[in-house]
Amino acid sequence: MSQVLHTPPPTPAPAAPTGADDLAALAARHGLTVSGARPTLPEYVRQLWARRHFIGAFATAKLTAQYSQAKLGQVWQVMTPLLNAAVYYLIFGVLIGTKQGVEDFVPFLVTGVFMWTFTQSSIMAGTRAISGNLGLVRALHFPRAALPVSFCLQQLQQLMFSMAALILILLAFGVPPGASWVLAVPALVLQFVFNAGVSLVMARVGSKIPDMAQLMPFLLRTWMYGSGVMFSIDHMTGPDSGLPSWVGTVLQLNPAVVYIDLMRFALIDTFGASQLPPHVWALAVGWALVAGIGGFIYFWKAEETYGRG
């Protein structure tokens, strides 16, 4: 009699998950998480704060290395804005005559150039913060906002060298030190927050549009010419200028004008409150909050995309 061998039927393999929910459940069951996933906003802030020492060290290292190949080294941190101020004085103050009617024109001009350079350099550095550091972005896991913030901090550190030269210029041209100089501190803090916010916006834009770094110098130069760096907006838009009154109002709402004029008011005794835009401190705080908070959230929303593609 023949014996019939019965083999057990093969166990069917589990069906592969097809839906997004099934895939998410499978990943969670095996302890898998999305690489580089965007954390919640409070968690992102916490991670950024935890890396504050890295941000400070990175900014200092970049500042030290910036002029390491130049023979004059860190002297260029002061010489560059001073040379810019000298060129603007020759062209605008002497040839075009914008110094007419402006008391203490040299301190007025140098203060404007130094404060504008702070904003300009911060935004330019922020534009290249992600696209110019892809190796670092792809190699290490950290909040990407640390890069544009550290570049803004680098520019603030560089401004401190320039401020020492600015104080000497003020004293050399007979501007006495006064209690109002203390106002320079909150003005600088607000300008730093504004610069950091705009830099975060431009870092995200620059990461997607590399050509933005080539376009920004032209946009910033146009912005500079409307920011009263080399001339007094009051004189240029006054009743004798022939311009509509709303032009002066729009120019005075310009955030660059707000921060530059606040610093002039703090440091130059002949630059009075009548030359400031109305509600200047409210404007300064408002621009800082809008740019700082708005720019941070805008940058955070694209956290998962930086360094990819």
Steps between C-alpha positions, in 0.01 A plus 500: 500500500637835402532771754384844402708777644310811574710816528350782694389788287743793496429776744396804302733797538349804669374750255723798455350815640372723230348801669689790655349415839620139472850613408505741793386222734768265366769765551378573853494126583866468407607827661568681171472876470527742211857618454526876546130536586392847598444523876223703653566870532556494881731199463687677219556804721622273778746325266627834371552631854685179593748578221559863598864426583552354152340809346733733692811293430414465131445877465832579671688246288354642178588852609858403583546315171343774288818706463753232592667519157532880500820658627310756706279224639218613728580868433281465190199456725528873573668615179229369266209707636730800550611488136138469391414805708790695344379415148142600584621825656693590184218413261190603693630748756742696279400443136122474540485723808274295727693630803341842461274571797606187690682569824790269587481348153803272541365333819156496334641323193731257679223392738269438207763303307592282798139417589405436137802274454380296798162438336639450149769253605258302719250457217766412243653242735155362577421458131798264464463337844348174372611489136860583594522241778338193346782274617436594860122481458514152349762360736361605840156510658427833667238776473579665168399839640829491691684592179329831405483600867872435545581707191298789641685462829827512307396831346404633842844407632659678205284805568646518851845565348348769278322660795834556672616693191167685488540621859845638414357679196220652708747630757739627230219707343393650830199286579493470881406175671161511665244295688316438173784270389339233718212490249739349247473165681123440456520642148771247412306213656189586298700537181667163560161330540377666181815401309477141623136475393567628149808277477289194586255590224780548247673178614191300404459689172872469422494124566240458224619773262882507493498796261350714776851552639594672173188717499511612863785757464287698251189482720697602808667788319159629393376466858805690627432798273152529652619468859657840564850360549672784314238774532235639731152381407352813663697724265444291189122466549425838661259764367766641264572163340194498277419142602159391629484486879422128498847426356668617821252302709568180306876547524482557876310172542792319338645270772857585400422870551344426839806321637756736344320808633464345846877451514560855378263633765679297768854604406482846336376782720405724205274231355181583690172322560332721237702317232374158607197332341183524713469220759852387411543255789167335425608468137834352603337242727231424241747439217713282728202286606356466150833411340633295792195285574372487144841419355564228758167325432544534124845338520382226740220391266758385243737334749459155340601623153839660569789313345281270291459480127 
